[in-house]
Amino acid sequence: MKNKYRIECDLLGEKEISNKYYYGIQTLRAKENFSISGVPLSNFPKLIIALAQVKKASALANNKLGLLDDKICDAICSACDELFAKKYHKQFIVDVIQGGAGTSTNMNANEVIANIALELIGKKKGEYEFIHPNNHVNMSQSTNDVYPTAVRLALYEYLCKLQNKMKTLKESFLSKAKEFENIIKMGRTQLQDAVPMTLGQEFNSFALMIDDDIKVIEMAKGLVAQMNLGGTAIGTGINTDSKYAALVKEKLEEVTNRPFVTACDLVKATQDTSTFVHVSGVLKSIATKISKICNDLRLLSSGPRTGINEINLPKMQPGSSIMPGKVNPVIPEVVNQVAFQVIGYDTTISLASEGGQLQLNVFEPIIAYNLFQSVNMMCNAFETLAFKCVDGITANEDVCKNQVLNSIGLVTALNPYIGYHNATAVAKEALDTNRSVYDIVLEKKLLSKEQLDEYLKPENMTHPSFSGECKL
């Protein structure tokens, strides 16, 4: 029994813990208490690394202040390095959704780091008289500054990843915009024929919409980089050296190689989760926009015989268990569903932020979980959309061209030359007789064939071209 288990104690009593585990009694209690989502901390390696970065920066700061001796500091830092290398991540077993404002997460990190460090100096797990989870690993810290800081560090990395995936998707749309730049088609408003444009212009607009949001994420990262580390329990910095907050910020920048700043008021920063609401709003906006693009791709590829049928999406799988030959736009559909989920997560985050009371928001775990889930799903969805859909899209050029020639909307391009009244009469006759605008304009001798052909050139219909020289 002695070789297989160790006895650990806390204020509630004692527990047996298998010696194969690096976590301790508080982690085990949290595991028993919070069987909620079934999603352990180990599912979010960026958060584990972020926790280790905070612990390493804190150890270095405390060592420089003379509060932590060299041997213990080195052992803690080496243990954190092991977590940076993604070792021991399976020891982070606490459910991501938990009570206690993240205390269980912080203690999971403290205990794992302490026991790794103990082994590094030749001691056994649980011999906390040499390196203690609270006294040493958690020195000058509280869950209330460690947890939100770690969440911000992890979120910063997730947002960097999201930017990269969005850049990939943008480039896919830009490539198609170039490929389709000379394909004339009808633009539509309210699902009705409007005026001509090119398929390239349509795809270029998708790329620019995504590029706008890449820039918005960059601005959001600046807010995420503001942390409350050094504030400890409620932002007053109790149990820290007066130089600690500035020093730990310096050490954290060294450890992460990222530009982080200490909030100007740590009491405010400890209770204020509005940055997370803002980031969630950015994610919601992006998801809404990408979902709209997916709606457009599904509409443009609809049919193929009885729909718009201007583009073909890659055929990924059979679309029906009963209808032979049917292929569905499954990639845009799954991205739509991701967008719906992100919008739902945003509601949860907003409610959790509003639910904070006095000097602390205890609901940060659900905020973190929903943010991380949103970004992870969006990263996967956008990569899938780029590689399994957009890159393989082809155009039905003849369909696009014929729809322009047969459209009543074509008459709008002739407004500057034949006047609104004549254009309206032509449109009405075309609708009533099911004849083309082109033929009716010639029949009424409103323009010569040469003039008509010139005015209806793709380049004249899809860009500003009316010089004002034509007098009606």
Secondary structure as GFF3:
##gff-version 3
##sequence-region A 1 472
A	DSSP	beta_strand	5	10	.	.	.	ID=ss1
A	DSSP	beta_strand	13	18	.	.	.	ID=ss2
A	DSSP	alpha_helix	25	33	.	.	.	ID=ss3
A	DSSP	three_ten_helix	41	43	.	.	.	ID=ss4
A	DSSP	alpha_helix	45	64	.	.	.	ID=ss5
A	DSSP	alpha_helix	70	84	.	.	.	ID=ss6
A	DSSP	three_ten_helix	89	91	.	.	.	ID=ss7
A	DSSP	alpha_helix	103	120	.	.	.	ID=ss8
A	DSSP	pi_helix	133	137	.	.	.	ID=ss9
A	DSSP	alpha_helix	143	179	.	.	.	ID=ss10
A	DSSP	beta_strand	184	189	.	.	.	ID=ss11
A	DSSP	beta_strand	192	198	.	.	.	ID=ss12
A	DSSP	alpha_helix	199	224	.	.	.	ID=ss13
A	DSSP	beta_strand	226	227	.	.	.	ID=ss14
A	DSSP	alpha_helix	244	256	.	.	.	ID=ss15
A	DSSP	beta_strand	261	262	.	.	.	ID=ss16
A	DSSP	alpha_helix	266	271	.	.	.	ID=ss17
A	DSSP	alpha_helix	274	300	.	.	.	ID=ss18
A	DSSP	beta_strand	311	312	.	.	.	ID=ss19
A	DSSP	alpha_helix	330	354	.	.	.	ID=ss20
A	DSSP	alpha_helix	364	388	.	.	.	ID=ss21
A	DSSP	three_ten_helix	390	392	.	.	.	ID=ss22
A	DSSP	beta_strand	394	395	.	.	.	ID=ss23
A	DSSP	alpha_helix	397	405	.	.	.	ID=ss24
A	DSSP	three_ten_helix	408	414	.	.	.	ID=ss25
A	DSSP	alpha_helix	415	433	.	.	.	ID=ss26
A	DSSP	alpha_helix	437	443	.	.	.	ID=ss27
A	DSSP	alpha_helix	449	455	.	.	.	ID=ss28
A	DSSP	alpha_helix	458	461	.	.	.	ID=ss29
###
